[in-house]
Amino acid sequence: MINYSNFIELATNRQSDRAYTDKSIEKDKIKQILEAGRLAPSASNSQPWTFIVVDDKELKDKVAKATFSKLVSFNKFTVLAPVLIVMVIEKPRVITQIGGAIKNKEYPLIDIGIAAEHICLQAAELGIGSCMLGWFDAKKIKSLLDIPKNKTIGLVISLGYPKSDKKRTKIRKAFDEVVKFNSYIS
Ligand SMILES: Cc1cc2nc3c(=O)[nH]c(=O)nc-3n(C[C@H](O)[C@H](O)[C@H](O)COP(=O)(O)O)c2cc1C
């Protein structure tokens, strides 16, 4: 576990790690990471998710390959990850479905993103690297993991001990470009 002195330090040090050592992740740490996901807030507390932990090496390699891009060398690093988490979006509570239809909002997509970041931040605190993956062959993963065809996979997250301790400088838009006080045009 890394003792970050405050939240902003943890948030700054969480990064998408795309190279991992051979070391497997201890079961209690995997459970703690998923517990952080379970604790995430969601619209109307619907908790519209199922997290599938894929840690069986043979199966994990197949799921990893389903995240590759055929066009570019994208997501090839996922085979190095000892664990993949597949986040399935479940139907939210009826009240959230009605609210989402009225307000034209995909609340479960927002919810799954929050849970994903809980997972990645908890991993970072434990010294475990992670990367969210939005590019994958959903049909393939559904068939590999017995996920019903009518379900949506929101994200896949790779987990593993990072090959390097080096932290990249964060590339982010300037504070004033993304934060406004009291008016959009301020
Ligand atoms: C919804 C979402 C989808 C992403 N999909 C991928 C992906 O398929 N492959 C990948 O290598 N990184 C993916 N990323 C990671 C982003 O590229 C990364 O978060 C961003 O460049 C910022 O870098 P940082 O996470 O190191 O701070 C994804 C991130 C998010 C939030």
The ligand as an SDF file (V2000), in Angstrom:
LIG
                    3D

 31 33  0  0  0  0  0  0  0  0999 V2000
  -13.9010    5.6450  -20.8330 C   0  0  0  0  0  0  0  0  0  0  0  0
  -12.4190    5.4090  -21.0490 C   0  0  0  0  0  0  0  0  0  0  0  0
  -12.0020    4.5390  -22.0450 C   0  0  0  0  0  0  0  0  0  0  0  0
  -10.6420    4.2870  -22.2410 C   0  0  0  0  0  0  0  0  0  0  0  0
  -10.2530    3.3540  -23.1640 N   0  0  0  0  0  0  0  0  0  0  0  0
   -8.9370    3.0400  -23.2910 C   0  0  0  0  0  0  0  0  0  0  0  0
   -8.5250    1.9820  -24.1470 C   0  0  0  0  0  0  0  0  0  0  0  0
   -9.3240    1.2860  -24.7740 O   0  0  0  0  0  0  0  0  0  0  0  0
   -7.1930    1.7280  -24.2300 N   0  0  0  0  0  0  0  0  0  0  0  0
   -6.2660    2.4290  -23.5140 C   0  0  0  0  0  0  0  0  0  0  0  0
   -5.0650    2.1330  -23.6390 O   0  0  0  0  0  0  0  0  0  0  0  0
   -6.6310    3.4390  -22.6850 N   0  0  0  0  0  0  0  0  0  0  0  0
   -7.9270    3.7560  -22.5480 C   0  0  0  0  0  0  0  0  0  0  0  0
   -8.3310    4.7350  -21.6680 N   0  0  0  0  0  0  0  0  0  0  0  0
   -7.3190    5.4700  -20.8670 C   0  0  0  0  0  0  0  0  0  0  0  0
   -7.1570    6.9200  -21.3290 C   0  0  0  0  0  0  0  0  0  0  0  0
   -6.4530    6.9520  -22.5380 O   0  0  0  0  0  0  0  0  0  0  0  0
   -6.4380    7.7050  -20.2120 C   0  0  0  0  0  0  0  0  0  0  0  0
   -7.2410    7.7150  -19.0580 O   0  0  0  0  0  0  0  0  0  0  0  0
   -6.1450    9.1470  -20.6070 C   0  0  0  0  0  0  0  0  0  0  0  0
   -5.2640    9.2110  -21.6880 O   0  0  0  0  0  0  0  0  0  0  0  0
   -5.5290    9.9310  -19.4320 C   0  0  0  0  0  0  0  0  0  0  0  0
   -4.3310    9.3360  -18.9850 O   0  0  0  0  0  0  0  0  0  0  0  0
   -4.1470    8.7950  -17.4960 P   0  0  0  0  0  0  0  0  0  0  0  0
   -5.2480    7.7980  -17.2360 O   0  0  0  0  0  0  0  0  0  0  0  0
   -2.7990    8.1180  -17.4830 O   0  0  0  0  0  0  0  0  0  0  0  0
   -4.2170    9.9550  -16.5660 O   0  0  0  0  0  0  0  0  0  0  0  0
   -9.6760    4.9790  -21.4510 C   0  0  0  0  0  0  0  0  0  0  0  0
  -10.1210    5.8550  -20.4500 C   0  0  0  0  0  0  0  0  0  0  0  0
  -11.4560    6.0630  -20.2270 C   0  0  0  0  0  0  0  0  0  0  0  0
  -11.8890    6.9860  -19.1030 C   0  0  0  0  0  0  0  0  0  0  0  0
  1  2  1  0
  2  3  1  0
  2 30  2  0
  3  4  2  0
  4  5  1  0
  4 28  1  0
  5  6  2  0
  6  7  1  0
  6 13  1  0
  7  8  2  0
  7  9  1  0
  9 10  1  0
 10 11  2  0
 10 12  1  0
 12 13  2  0
 13 14  1  0
 14 15  1  0
 14 28  1  0
 15 16  1  0
 16 17  1  0
 16 18  1  0
 18 19  1  0
 18 20  1  0
 20 21  1  0
 20 22  1  0
 22 23  1  0
 23 24  1  0
 24 25  2  0
 24 26  1  0
 24 27  1  0
 28 29  2  0
 29 30  1  0
 30 31  1  0
M  END
$$$$
